[in-house]
Amino acid sequence: MPLFIRNPEVDALIDKVMVATGSRDKTDTVRKALLLQLEAVSPRESLASRVAKVQQNAVLTGLRPDSRKDKDLMDEQWGD
């Protein structure tokens, strides 16, 4: 089903986005804008969940936390 843009303000916004992105096609510009909007409003995996996956992958590859504290290293790096 075709989409007709009858609002001059919306048409002008599409033109501005086309210039800003270097696009030459209004249909593709609208498609990309809609995809970006969908991505922005989609639920995202929590940071804690993402970190847990990274930690699990580290364990599976054999990396283990050590008992060293990083404070001395950080102080040394900062010249404290």
BAZADREN-176423 format. One record per residue (C-alpha): z, x, y; chain; residue in three letters. Coordinates in steps of 0.25 Angstrom, whole numbers, padded with zeros to 4 digits, always signed. Layout:
N
    zz    xx    yy unit code
     Z     X     Y    A  ALA
...
***
This chain:
80
    zz    xx    yy unit code
 +0000 +0000 +0000    A  MET
 -0004 +0006 +0013    A  PRO
 +0006 +0009 +0024    A  LEU
 +0002 +0006 +0038    A  PHE
 +0009 +0012 +0050    A  ILE
 +0008 +0002 +0061    A  ARG
 +0020 +0007 +0070    A  ASN
 +0015 +0017 +0080    A  PRO
 +0028 +0024 +0080    A  GLU
 +0028 +0026 +0065    A  VAL
 +0014 +0031 +0066    A  ASP
 +0018 +0041 +0077    A  ALA
 +0029 +0046 +0069    A  LEU
 +0020 +0048 +0057    A  ILE
 +0011 +0056 +0066    A  ASP
 +0023 +0065 +0071    A  LYS
 +0027 +0068 +0057    A  VAL
 +0013 +0071 +0053    A  MET
 +0012 +0081 +0065    A  VAL
 +0026 +0087 +0061    A  ALA
 +0022 +0089 +0047    A  THR
 +0008 +0093 +0048    A  GLY
 +0004 +0081 +0040    A  SER
 -0010 +0075 +0041    A  ARG
 -0008 +0062 +0034    A  ASP
 +0000 +0050 +0038    A  LYS
 +0002 +0045 +0024    A  THR
 +0007 +0058 +0019    A  ASP
 +0016 +0059 +0031    A  THR
 +0022 +0046 +0029    A  VAL
 +0024 +0049 +0014    A  ARG
 +0031 +0062 +0016    A  LYS
 +0040 +0056 +0027    A  ALA
 +0044 +0044 +0017    A  LEU
 +0047 +0054 +0006    A  LEU
 +0055 +0062 +0015    A  LEU
 +0063 +0050 +0019    A  GLN
 +0065 +0046 +0005    A  LEU
 +0070 +0060 +0002    A  GLU
 +0080 +0059 +0014    A  ALA
 +0086 +0046 +0009    A  VAL
 +0086 +0048 -0006    A  SER
 +0100 +0051 -0012    A  PRO
 +0102 +0066 -0014    A  ARG
 +0110 +0073 -0024    A  GLU
 +0123 +0078 -0019    A  SER
 +0126 +0092 -0015    A  LEU
 +0137 +0093 -0025    A  ALA
 +0128 +0088 -0036    A  SER
 +0117 +0099 -0032    A  ARG
 +0127 +0110 -0032    A  VAL
 +0133 +0106 -0045    A  ALA
 +0119 +0107 -0051    A  LYS
 +0117 +0121 -0045    A  VAL
 +0131 +0125 -0050    A  GLN
 +0127 +0120 -0064    A  GLN
 +0114 +0127 -0064    A  ASN
 +0121 +0140 -0060    A  ALA
 +0131 +0138 -0072    A  VAL
 +0119 +0136 -0081    A  LEU
 +0113 +0149 -0077    A  THR
 +0126 +0157 -0079    A  GLY
 +0131 +0158 -0065    A  LEU
 +0146 +0156 -0064    A  ARG
 +0155 +0156 -0052    A  PRO
 +0164 +0169 -0051    A  ASP
 +0178 +0170 -0046    A  SER
 +0174 +0177 -0033    A  ARG
 +0177 +0172 -0020    A  LYS
 +0166 +0173 -0009    A  ASP
 +0176 +0174 +0003    A  LYS
 +0176 +0189 +0002    A  ASP
 +0161 +0190 +0001    A  LEU
 +0159 +0180 +0013    A  MET
 +0169 +0187 +0021    A  ASP
 +0162 +0200 +0018    A  GLU
 +0149 +0195 +0022    A  GLN
 +0154 +0189 +0035    A  TRP
 +0161 +0203 +0038    A  GLY
 +0175 +0196 +0038    A  ASP
***
